[in-house]
Amino acid sequence: MRLSARALSGVTGAAWRAGVALRGQDVARWFPGHMAKGLKKMQSSLTRVDCVVEVRDARIPLSGRNPVFQETLGLKPHLLVLNKMDLADLTERQKIVQQLEEGEGLRNVIFTNCIKDENVRQVIPAVSQLIGSSHRYHRGENTDYCVMVAGIPNVGKSSLINSLRRQHLRKGKATRVGGEPGITRAVTSRIQVSERPLVYLLDTPGVLAPRIESVATGLKLALCGTLLDHLVGEETMADYLLHTLNEHRLLGYVQHYGLGGTCQDTEHLLKSVAMRLGKTRKVKALTGTGDVNVVQPNYAAAARDFLQAFRSGQLGPVMLDRDLLHGCPPAETEA
């Protein structure tokens, strides 16, 4: 889906969502082959697993779920880790936990920042307690614990594993990490993360639901790096991000880019960002007196900078699921 932000300028609310929905069907159905294979492998590995640790991005604690996990992995004890807490606005933390329990039956939730090892030490004790209070089908004779780490792409599953190894074993990286989806593409062999108790983790590929329930949900996932940017388009994502920031009165972008005030028009914002950062290009324009070199803003480059500033926390902490927390579910994507 490539949708020009300039075509969406000035359009907000329900009308904006309707405009994007017309062009968002391909993103809503994006499900690469390695995800399907990974999900089947995860299902076949369940007999040797004692507990499932699901990792989500704390900025999308509700829309960042994959309902398939509950359906296929739900027989095992389940711990939810909301990672990247440093990037999320958690002023309504209790409401998040309450909705996760009421809506999904998830009673065991830990907020973490795996890059800085914040709250990661809570994971192993929580896992031990869950396993100790459950039936270990086919695993009762084993003294070690085997835990599957699951989640959608780019939420920090591998970072969690590496953080646990640093905390409990004083060892370095065991799995590759990266700032884009698709780094882990297969279920790995067991990785030790703790000695007492003896705990092994299975890293798994990020798996999205075969169909994303709405275009708005798809755009939230894209903003958090769960979908590859080119599938949606940087300018489209920048337009949705600006709409969300303004709607929630999160105006850190104004100070970050030294603007005179808020921007309601995406083209105006990207033009200001491009000119301020020197992201421009010269093009020839045909006039009545001949060809003239004109300096134009590089909107795509400005959009990428805007997205990167959001993803790195430079625009301040953001809760993209605030609409869901307050009972405003996005409209479903048409079949």
C-alpha positions as CSV (number, residue, x, y, z in Angstrom):
1,M,0.0,0.0,0.0
2,R,1.6,3.3,-1.1
3,L,-0.6,6.2,-0.2
4,S,0.6,9.8,-0.5
5,A,0.4,11.8,2.7
6,R,-0.4,14.8,0.6
7,A,-3.5,13.1,-0.7
8,L,-4.6,12.7,2.9
9,S,-3.7,16.2,4.2
10,G,-6.3,17.8,6.4
11,V,-8.4,14.6,6.6
12,T,-9.0,13.3,10.1
13,G,-11.1,11.0,12.3
14,A,-13.6,8.6,10.7
15,A,-13.2,10.1,7.2
16,W,-9.4,9.6,7.4
17,R,-9.8,6.0,8.3
18,A,-12.3,5.4,5.6
19,G,-9.9,6.9,3.0
20,V,-7.1,4.7,4.1
21,A,-9.3,1.6,4.3
22,L,-10.0,1.7,0.6
23,R,-6.3,1.1,-0.1
24,G,-5.3,-1.0,2.9
25,Q,-6.5,-4.4,2.0
26,D,-3.1,-5.8,1.0
27,V,-1.5,-4.9,4.3
28,A,-4.4,-6.4,6.2
29,R,-3.7,-9.8,4.6
30,W,0.1,-9.7,4.7
31,F,1.2,-13.2,6.0
32,P,4.6,-14.3,4.6
33,G,5.4,-18.0,4.2
34,H,8.0,-18.2,7.0
35,M,5.3,-17.0,9.5
36,A,3.0,-19.9,8.5
37,K,5.9,-22.4,8.8
38,G,7.0,-20.9,12.1
39,L,3.5,-21.2,13.6
40,K,3.3,-24.9,12.6
41,K,6.7,-25.5,14.2
42,M,5.7,-23.7,17.3
43,Q,2.6,-25.9,17.6
44,S,4.6,-29.1,17.1
45,S,7.1,-28.0,19.8
46,L,4.4,-27.6,22.5
47,T,4.9,-31.1,23.9
48,R,8.3,-30.1,25.2
49,V,7.3,-26.7,26.5
50,D,6.2,-25.9,30.1
51,C,5.2,-22.2,29.7
52,V,4.7,-19.6,27.0
53,V,6.1,-16.1,27.4
54,E,4.3,-13.8,25.0
55,V,6.1,-10.5,24.3
56,R,4.3,-7.4,23.0
57,D,5.2,-3.8,22.4
58,A,4.0,-1.7,25.4
59,R,2.8,1.0,23.0
60,I,0.3,-1.4,21.5
61,P,-0.6,-3.7,24.4
62,L,-4.0,-4.5,22.9
63,S,-3.7,-4.2,19.2
64,G,-0.3,-5.9,19.3
65,R,-1.8,-9.3,20.1
66,N,-2.0,-12.3,17.8
67,P,-5.3,-14.1,18.7
68,V,-3.8,-17.3,17.1
69,F,-1.4,-17.6,20.0
70,Q,-4.3,-17.9,22.5
71,E,-6.0,-20.4,20.3
72,T,-3.0,-22.7,19.6
73,L,-0.7,-22.1,22.6
74,G,-3.4,-21.4,25.2
75,L,-3.2,-24.8,27.0
76,K,0.2,-23.8,28.5
77,P,0.7,-21.4,31.4
78,H,1.0,-17.9,29.9
79,L,3.1,-14.9,30.9
80,L,2.7,-11.6,29.1
81,V,5.8,-9.3,28.8
82,L,5.1,-5.8,27.6
83,N,8.4,-4.7,26.4
84,K,9.8,-1.2,25.4
85,M,8.1,0.3,28.4
86,D,10.4,3.3,28.1
87,L,8.7,4.3,24.8
88,A,5.2,3.9,26.0
89,D,2.9,6.4,27.9
90,L,2.0,4.2,30.9
91,T,-0.1,6.7,32.8
92,E,-3.0,4.3,32.5
93,R,-1.0,1.2,33.4
94,Q,-3.7,-0.1,35.7
95,K,-6.3,0.2,33.0
96,I,-4.1,-1.7,30.6
97,V,-3.7,-4.6,33.0
98,Q,-7.4,-4.6,33.8
99,Q,-8.4,-4.8,30.1
100,L,-5.9,-7.5,29.4
101,E,-7.4,-9.6,32.3
102,E,-11.0,-8.9,31.4
103,G,-10.6,-9.2,27.6
104,E,-8.0,-11.9,27.2
105,G,-7.9,-13.6,30.6
106,L,-4.2,-12.6,31.1
107,R,-3.5,-12.2,34.8
108,N,0.3,-12.4,34.7
109,V,1.8,-9.2,33.1
110,I,5.3,-7.7,33.4
111,F,6.4,-4.4,31.9
112,T,10.1,-4.5,30.8
113,N,12.8,-2.6,28.9
114,C,15.1,-5.3,27.7
115,I,17.7,-3.0,26.3
116,K,18.4,-1.6,29.7
117,D,17.4,-4.8,31.6
118,E,14.6,-3.1,33.5
119,N,12.3,-5.5,35.3
120,V,13.7,-8.4,33.4
121,R,14.6,-10.2,36.7
122,Q,10.9,-10.6,37.4
123,V,10.5,-13.0,34.5
124,I,12.2,-16.2,35.7
125,P,10.4,-16.1,39.2
126,A,7.1,-15.5,37.5
127,V,7.7,-18.4,35.1
128,S,8.8,-20.7,37.9
129,Q,5.6,-19.9,39.9
130,L,3.4,-20.5,36.9
131,I,5.0,-23.8,36.1
132,G,5.0,-24.9,39.7
133,S,1.3,-24.4,40.0
134,S,0.4,-26.2,36.7
135,H,0.3,-29.8,35.4
136,R,3.5,-30.5,33.4
137,Y,2.0,-32.8,30.8
138,H,4.8,-35.1,29.3
139,R,7.3,-33.1,31.2
140,G,6.9,-34.2,34.9
141,E,10.1,-36.2,35.0
142,N,12.3,-33.3,33.7
143,T,14.0,-31.1,36.2
144,D,14.6,-28.3,33.8
145,Y,12.0,-25.8,32.5
146,C,11.5,-25.2,28.8
147,V,9.8,-21.9,27.9
148,M,8.6,-20.7,24.5
149,V,9.0,-17.0,23.7
150,A,6.3,-15.9,21.2
151,G,5.1,-12.7,19.8
152,I,4.5,-10.7,16.6
153,P,7.6,-9.3,14.8
154,N,10.0,-6.8,16.2
155,V,8.7,-6.6,19.8
156,G,12.0,-7.7,21.4
157,K,11.7,-11.5,21.9
158,S,15.4,-12.0,21.1
159,S,16.3,-9.0,23.2
160,L,14.5,-10.5,26.2
161,I,16.4,-13.8,25.8
162,N,19.7,-11.9,25.6
163,S,18.7,-9.7,28.6
164,L,17.9,-12.8,30.7
165,R,21.2,-14.3,29.9
166,R,23.0,-11.1,31.0
167,Q,21.0,-11.0,34.2
168,H,21.2,-14.7,35.2
169,L,24.3,-16.2,33.5
170,R,26.5,-13.1,32.9
171,K,26.8,-14.1,29.3
172,G,26.4,-12.2,26.1
173,K,24.1,-12.5,23.1
174,A,22.7,-15.9,22.1
175,T,20.3,-14.6,19.4
176,R,20.5,-11.9,16.7
177,V,18.4,-8.7,17.3
178,G,17.5,-5.9,14.9
179,G,15.2,-2.9,14.5
180,E,13.1,-4.5,11.7
181,P,10.8,-7.5,11.5
182,G,12.0,-10.9,10.3
183,I,15.4,-11.2,12.0
184,T,14.4,-14.5,13.6
185,R,12.8,-16.7,10.9
186,A,12.7,-20.1,12.5
187,V,12.2,-21.8,15.9
188,T,15.6,-22.1,17.4
189,S,17.1,-24.8,19.5
190,R,16.9,-24.4,23.3
191,I,18.9,-21.5,24.8
192,Q,19.8,-21.6,28.5
193,V,19.0,-18.4,30.4
194,S,19.2,-19.5,34.0
195,E,21.0,-22.0,36.2
196,R,18.8,-22.0,39.3
197,P,16.2,-22.9,38.3
198,L,17.5,-24.4,35.1
199,V,15.5,-22.7,32.4
200,Y,15.8,-23.0,28.6
201,L,14.0,-20.7,26.2
202,L,12.9,-21.4,22.6
203,D,13.2,-18.3,20.4
204,T,10.5,-18.2,17.7
205,P,9.9,-16.1,14.6
206,G,7.5,-13.1,14.9
207,V,4.1,-14.3,13.7
208,L,1.2,-11.9,12.7
209,A,-2.4,-13.0,12.5
210,P,-3.2,-14.2,8.9
211,R,-5.6,-11.2,8.7
212,I,-5.2,-7.9,10.5
213,E,-8.6,-6.9,11.9
214,S,-8.5,-3.2,10.7
215,V,-6.4,-0.8,8.7
216,A,-5.9,1.4,11.8
217,T,-4.5,-1.7,13.7
218,G,-2.2,-2.3,10.7
219,L,-0.9,1.2,10.8
220,K,-0.2,0.9,14.6
221,L,1.7,-2.2,13.9
222,A,3.6,-0.5,11.1
223,L,4.5,2.5,13.3
224,C,6.0,0.1,15.8
225,G,8.1,-1.6,13.1
226,T,6.1,-4.8,13.0
227,L,5.4,-4.5,9.3
228,L,8.1,-3.5,6.8
229,D,7.8,0.2,6.0
230,H,7.6,-0.2,2.3
231,L,4.4,-2.2,2.6
232,V,2.5,0.8,3.9
233,G,4.6,3.8,2.8
234,E,6.5,6.2,5.0
235,E,4.3,9.1,4.2
236,T,1.1,7.3,5.0
237,M,2.5,6.2,8.3
238,A,3.7,9.8,9.0
239,D,0.2,11.0,8.3
240,Y,-1.4,8.5,10.7
241,L,1.3,9.3,13.4
242,L,0.7,13.1,13.1
243,H,-3.1,12.5,13.4
244,T,-2.6,10.3,16.5
245,L,-0.2,12.7,18.2
246,N,-2.5,15.6,17.7
247,E,-5.6,13.7,18.7
248,H,-3.9,12.6,22.0
249,R,-2.3,16.1,22.5
250,L,1.2,14.6,22.5
251,L,3.0,17.5,21.0
252,G,6.6,16.6,21.6
253,Y,7.2,16.8,17.8
254,V,6.7,20.6,18.0
255,Q,9.7,21.1,20.3
256,H,11.8,18.3,18.6
257,Y,11.6,20.0,15.2
258,G,11.6,23.6,16.5
259,L,8.2,24.4,15.0
260,G,6.2,27.5,15.8
261,G,3.1,25.4,16.8
262,T,1.2,22.3,16.0
263,C,0.6,21.1,12.5
264,Q,-2.7,19.7,11.2
265,D,-1.5,19.3,7.7
266,T,1.0,16.5,7.0
267,E,2.4,18.0,3.9
268,H,3.2,21.2,5.9
269,L,4.9,19.2,8.6
270,L,7.0,17.1,6.3
271,K,8.0,20.2,4.3
272,S,9.1,22.0,7.5
273,V,11.1,18.9,8.6
274,A,12.7,18.5,5.2
275,M,13.8,22.2,5.0
276,R,15.0,22.2,8.6
277,L,17.1,19.1,8.1
278,G,18.3,20.0,4.7
279,K,16.5,17.1,3.1
280,T,15.9,18.7,-0.2
281,R,16.5,18.0,-3.9
282,K,16.8,20.2,-7.0
283,V,14.5,19.5,-9.9
284,K,14.0,21.2,-13.2
285,A,10.7,23.0,-13.8
286,L,9.6,24.2,-17.2
287,T,8.5,27.8,-17.2
288,G,7.6,30.3,-19.9
289,T,11.2,31.5,-19.9
290,G,12.8,28.1,-20.0
291,D,14.0,25.5,-17.5
292,V,14.5,26.6,-13.9
293,N,16.1,24.7,-11.1
294,V,13.7,24.5,-8.2
295,V,14.5,23.2,-4.7
296,Q,11.9,20.7,-3.5
297,P,11.4,19.1,-0.1
298,N,12.2,15.4,0.1
299,Y,9.0,14.3,1.6
300,A,9.9,10.7,1.8
301,A,13.2,11.4,3.7
302,A,11.3,13.8,6.1
303,A,8.7,11.1,6.7
304,R,11.5,8.6,7.6
305,D,13.1,11.0,10.0
306,F,9.7,11.6,11.7
307,L,9.1,7.9,12.0
308,Q,12.6,7.3,13.4
309,A,12.1,10.1,15.9
310,F,8.9,8.4,17.2
311,R,10.4,4.9,17.3
312,S,13.5,6.1,19.2
313,G,11.4,8.0,21.8
314,Q,12.6,11.4,20.8
315,L,8.9,12.6,20.5
316,G,8.2,11.4,24.0
317,P,6.3,8.3,25.3
318,V,3.2,7.4,23.3
319,M,0.3,5.0,23.9
320,L,-1.1,4.1,20.4
321,D,-3.9,2.0,21.9
322,R,-5.5,4.9,23.9
323,D,-8.6,4.6,21.7
324,L,-9.0,0.9,22.6
325,L,-8.4,1.6,26.3
326,H,-11.4,4.0,26.2
327,G,-13.7,1.7,24.3
328,C,-13.3,3.0,20.7
329,P,-12.4,-0.1,18.6
330,P,-11.3,0.6,15.0
331,A,-13.6,-0.3,12.2
332,E,-12.9,-3.7,10.7
333,T,-11.3,-4.1,7.3
334,E,-13.7,-5.3,4.6
335,A,-13.2,-8.9,3.4
